[in-house]
Amino acid sequence: MSVFDILIWVGAALTVAGLAGILWCIWTVARSRRQGLDEAAFRARMQRVVAVNMGALAASVLGLMAVVIGIMLGN
């Protein structure tokens, strides 16, 4: 197994982790809307969700970049 194969697999795992984080954000927002929270509580929860969402998006992008770099350099 070459370094490029490892880079591809690590990138794929990072991308999957990022997608799981994005799905968690969607699920949390949907659940919060159904609970009918007051505006202050809803805003507080959304601030946390936005932070997690940005981290998850960053992880997905970095993972996809690692996969592309591994494929391009490995061939």
C-alpha positions as CSV (number, residue, x, y, z in Angstrom):
1,M,0.0,0.0,0.0
2,S,1.6,3.3,-1.1
3,V,1.5,6.6,0.6
4,F,-1.0,7.8,-2.1
5,D,-3.4,4.9,-1.2
6,I,-3.2,5.9,2.4
7,L,-3.9,9.5,1.5
8,I,-7.0,8.5,-0.5
9,W,-8.4,6.4,2.3
10,V,-7.7,9.0,5.0
11,G,-9.4,11.6,2.7
12,A,-12.4,9.4,2.2
13,A,-12.8,8.8,5.9
14,L,-12.5,12.5,6.6
15,T,-15.1,13.2,3.9
16,V,-17.5,10.6,5.4
17,A,-17.0,12.2,8.9
18,G,-17.8,15.6,7.5
19,L,-20.9,14.3,5.8
20,A,-22.0,12.7,9.1
21,G,-21.6,16.1,10.8
22,I,-23.7,17.8,8.1
23,L,-26.4,15.2,8.5
24,W,-26.3,15.8,12.3
25,C,-26.8,19.5,11.7
26,I,-29.8,18.9,9.5
27,W,-31.3,16.5,12.0
28,T,-30.7,18.9,14.9
29,V,-32.3,21.9,13.1
30,A,-35.4,19.8,12.1
31,R,-35.8,18.6,15.7
32,S,-35.4,22.1,17.1
33,R,-38.1,23.4,14.8
34,R,-40.5,20.7,15.9
35,Q,-39.9,21.4,19.5
36,G,-41.2,25.0,19.1
37,L,-38.5,26.6,21.2
38,D,-38.7,30.3,22.0
39,E,-36.5,32.6,19.8
40,A,-33.6,33.0,22.3
41,A,-33.3,29.2,22.9
42,F,-33.6,28.6,19.1
43,R,-30.8,31.1,18.4
44,A,-28.5,29.7,21.0
45,R,-28.9,26.2,19.5
46,M,-28.5,27.5,16.0
47,Q,-25.2,29.2,16.9
48,R,-23.8,25.8,18.0
49,V,-25.2,24.1,14.9
50,V,-23.6,26.7,12.6
51,A,-20.2,26.1,14.3
52,V,-20.5,22.4,13.9
53,N,-21.7,22.8,10.3
54,M,-18.7,25.0,9.3
55,G,-16.4,22.4,10.8
56,A,-18.1,19.6,9.0
57,L,-17.9,21.4,5.7
58,A,-14.2,22.1,6.2
59,A,-13.6,18.4,7.0
60,S,-15.5,17.3,3.9
61,V,-13.5,19.8,1.7
62,L,-10.2,18.8,3.1
63,G,-11.1,15.1,2.7
64,L,-12.1,15.6,-0.9
65,M,-8.9,17.5,-1.5
66,A,-6.9,14.7,-0.1
67,V,-8.7,12.1,-2.3
68,V,-8.1,14.2,-5.4
69,I,-4.5,14.8,-4.6
70,G,-3.9,11.1,-3.9
71,I,-5.5,10.1,-7.1
72,M,-3.6,12.7,-9.2
73,L,-0.2,12.0,-7.7
74,G,-0.7,8.2,-7.5
75,N,-1.2,7.8,-11.2
